[in-house]
């Protein structure tokens, strides 16, 4: 990500980045929304100007900021990538506590809802599943409710197919 070739694609030197012919897009929520809007076979993103679209935007903002950027990514930067960003044990501990606090919001909501928006799978569910699988990989103990939710999402054939492709990509592919 710090090579001149990658910086030409994404000067932020971060992943994810999507290239679709000449179009380049970064940031998970933008990529998920674009892909579902452009190539989805079903309606995975609520229609604009609806309450469900507002709830979708609320959930993806919450996922990106509270669960990704302020918690899991802080852990990644200051534990996994400490050679680049420096060790910061206090920041890691605060991030762990922050994640545990914020994930309870999703857990509470999903106790009475199968999906984050409406009555069907959406891009918000994909992003939440990514966060939950990341949290599990980092050793967070998820509630049985969140583990069940994550299991339902990761058992979808579309998820398995996409994960197989995503995790098969190696540098320079």
C-alpha positions as CSV (number, residue, x, y, z in Angstrom):
1,X,0.0,0.0,0.0
2,X,3.0,2.2,0.3
3,X,4.3,1.6,-3.2
4,X,4.0,4.3,-5.9
5,X,1.7,2.0,-7.9
6,X,-0.8,1.6,-5.1
7,X,-0.6,5.3,-4.2
8,X,-1.5,6.1,-7.8
9,X,-4.7,4.1,-7.2
10,X,-5.3,5.2,-3.6
11,X,-3.2,8.0,-2.2
12,X,-4.6,7.2,1.3
13,X,-2.3,4.1,1.3
14,X,-5.2,2.0,2.7
15,X,-7.5,-0.7,1.7
16,X,-10.2,-1.3,0.7
17,X,-10.1,0.2,-2.8
18,X,-12.3,-0.8,-5.7
19,X,-11.4,-0.3,-9.3
20,X,-14.3,-0.8,-11.8
21,X,-12.8,-0.1,-15.2
22,X,-11.6,3.5,-14.8
23,X,-13.7,4.3,-11.7
24,X,-11.8,4.1,-8.4
25,X,-13.6,4.1,-5.1
26,X,-12.4,3.8,-1.5
27,X,-14.1,3.3,1.9
28,X,-16.1,0.1,2.7
29,X,-19.6,1.6,2.9
30,X,-19.2,3.5,-0.4
31,X,-17.9,0.4,-2.1
32,X,-20.7,-1.9,-0.7
33,X,-23.4,0.6,-1.6
34,X,-21.9,1.1,-5.1
35,X,-21.6,-2.6,-5.8
36,X,-25.1,-3.4,-4.6
37,X,-26.6,-0.4,-6.5
38,X,-24.7,-1.2,-9.7
39,X,-24.5,-5.0,-9.8
40,X,-26.9,-6.4,-7.2
41,X,-29.6,-8.8,-8.5
42,X,-31.9,-7.8,-5.7
43,X,-32.6,-4.7,-3.7
44,X,-29.8,-4.7,-1.0
45,X,-29.8,-0.9,-0.5
46,X,-33.0,0.8,0.5
47,X,-34.4,3.4,-2.0
48,X,-33.3,7.0,-1.6
49,X,-35.5,9.4,0.3
50,X,-37.0,6.7,2.5
51,X,-36.8,6.1,6.3
52,X,-35.1,2.7,5.5
53,X,-32.4,4.5,3.6
54,X,-31.9,6.9,6.5
55,X,-31.6,3.9,8.8
56,X,-29.2,2.2,6.4
57,X,-27.0,5.3,6.4
58,X,-27.2,5.5,10.2
59,X,-26.1,1.8,10.6
60,X,-23.2,2.1,8.1
61,X,-22.0,5.3,9.7
62,X,-22.1,3.6,13.1
63,X,-20.4,0.5,11.9
64,X,-17.6,2.5,10.2
65,X,-17.0,5.0,12.9
66,X,-17.8,3.3,16.2
67,X,-16.9,-0.3,15.4
68,X,-14.3,0.0,12.7
69,X,-12.3,3.3,12.9
70,X,-12.5,4.0,16.6
71,X,-12.0,0.5,17.9
72,X,-10.9,-2.4,15.7
73,X,-8.7,-0.2,13.4
74,X,-7.0,1.4,16.4
75,X,-6.2,-2.1,17.6
76,X,-4.8,-3.0,14.2
77,X,-2.7,0.1,14.0
78,X,-1.2,0.0,17.5
79,X,-0.9,-3.8,17.9
80,X,-0.7,-5.5,14.5
81,X,1.0,-2.6,12.7
82,X,2.9,-1.1,15.6
83,X,6.1,-1.1,13.5
84,X,4.4,1.5,11.3
85,X,2.3,3.4,13.8
86,X,4.0,2.7,17.1
87,X,2.8,0.7,20.1
88,X,0.1,2.4,22.1
89,X,-1.2,-0.1,24.8
90,X,-3.5,2.5,26.4
91,X,-5.1,3.2,23.0
92,X,-5.5,-0.5,22.4
93,X,-7.1,-1.0,25.8
94,X,-9.5,1.9,25.3
95,X,-10.4,0.6,21.8
96,X,-11.2,-2.8,23.3
97,X,-13.4,-1.2,25.9
98,X,-15.0,1.0,23.3
99,X,-15.8,-1.9,21.0
100,X,-17.4,-3.9,23.9
101,X,-19.5,-0.9,24.8
102,X,-20.6,-0.1,21.2
103,X,-21.3,-3.6,20.0
104,X,-24.0,-3.9,22.7
105,X,-26.0,-1.4,20.7
106,X,-26.1,-3.8,17.8
107,X,-26.7,-6.8,20.0
108,X,-29.7,-5.1,21.7
109,X,-31.2,-4.2,18.3
110,X,-30.6,-7.6,16.8
111,X,-32.4,-9.3,19.7
112,X,-35.7,-8.3,18.2
113,X,-34.7,-7.9,14.5
114,X,-33.3,-10.4,12.1
115,X,-31.6,-7.7,9.9
116,X,-30.3,-4.2,10.6
117,X,-32.7,-2.5,8.1
118,X,-36.2,-3.7,7.3
119,X,-37.0,-7.3,6.9
120,X,-34.2,-8.4,4.5
121,X,-30.5,-8.5,4.1
122,X,-28.8,-5.3,3.2
123,X,-25.3,-3.8,2.7
124,X,-25.5,-2.8,6.4
125,X,-25.7,-6.5,7.3
126,X,-22.7,-7.2,5.1
127,X,-20.6,-4.5,6.8
128,X,-21.7,-5.7,10.3
129,X,-20.8,-9.2,9.4
130,X,-17.3,-8.0,8.3
131,X,-16.9,-6.3,11.7
132,X,-18.1,-9.3,13.7
133,X,-15.8,-11.7,11.8
134,X,-12.9,-9.3,12.4
135,X,-13.8,-9.0,16.1
136,X,-13.9,-12.8,16.4
137,X,-10.5,-13.1,14.7
138,X,-9.2,-10.6,17.3
139,X,-10.5,-12.8,20.1
140,X,-13.6,-10.8,21.1
141,X,-16.3,-12.9,22.7
142,X,-19.5,-12.2,20.9
143,X,-22.9,-12.7,22.6
144,X,-24.7,-15.8,21.4
145,X,-27.1,-13.5,19.7
146,X,-24.4,-11.8,17.7
147,X,-22.6,-15.1,17.0
148,X,-25.9,-16.5,15.6
149,X,-26.5,-13.4,13.5
150,X,-22.9,-13.6,12.1
151,X,-23.3,-17.3,11.5
152,X,-26.5,-16.7,9.5
153,X,-24.8,-14.2,7.4
154,X,-21.6,-16.1,6.8
155,X,-23.5,-19.3,5.9
156,X,-25.2,-17.5,2.9
157,X,-23.9,-19.0,-0.3
158,X,-23.2,-15.5,-1.7
159,X,-21.0,-14.7,1.4
160,X,-19.1,-18.0,1.1
161,X,-18.4,-17.4,-2.6
162,X,-17.3,-13.8,-2.1
163,X,-15.1,-14.7,0.9
164,X,-13.4,-17.5,-1.0
165,X,-12.5,-15.0,-3.8
166,X,-11.7,-12.2,-1.4
167,X,-9.3,-14.3,0.8
168,X,-7.7,-15.9,-2.3
169,X,-6.3,-12.6,-3.5
170,X,-2.6,-12.2,-3.0
171,X,-0.4,-9.2,-3.5
172,X,0.2,-8.3,-7.1
173,X,-2.9,-10.1,-8.3
